[in-house]
């Protein structure tokens, strides 16, 4: 039973990587000169940072409550990264809090 549950957790992780904005596909093989492997490592590193943000940042957890879904927070944050310059996460969190109607201080 524990093995089946741990396997299910791994499958959930791969489902997240494939379908929720990371665009993980089977074509991330080793490739020529290891470019695809490097891109796969960068994607996993981004996923790791995202997981740390979700678990450790109180501001991010408040944003999640206001936005209702993780996907909404991540896509809105990604849109803000590509359209506006920010010096640090305080600025982007402040704007996200305004958009989602959440008070974070």
FENMOJO-V744261 format. One record per backbone hydrogen bond with DSSP energy under -1.0 kcal/mol. CO is the residue of the C=O (numbers start at 1). NH is the residue of the N-H. Records with the same first field share a line. If there is no record, write none. Layout:
CO=NH / NH
This chain:
1=5
2=6
3=7
4=8
5=9
6=10
7=11
8=12
9=13
10=14
11=15
12=16
13=17
14=18
15=19
16=20
17=24
25=28
27=29
32=35
34=38
35=39
36=40
37=41
38=42
39=43
40=44
41=45
42=46
43=47
44=48
45=49
46=50
47=51
48=52
49=53
50=54
51=55
52=56
53=57
57=61
58=62
59=63
60=64
61=65
62=66
63=67
64=68
69=73
70=74
71=75
72=76
73=77
74=78
75=79
76=80
77=81
78=82
79=83
80=84
88=92
89=93
90=94
91=95
92=96
93=97
94=98
95=99
96=100
97=102
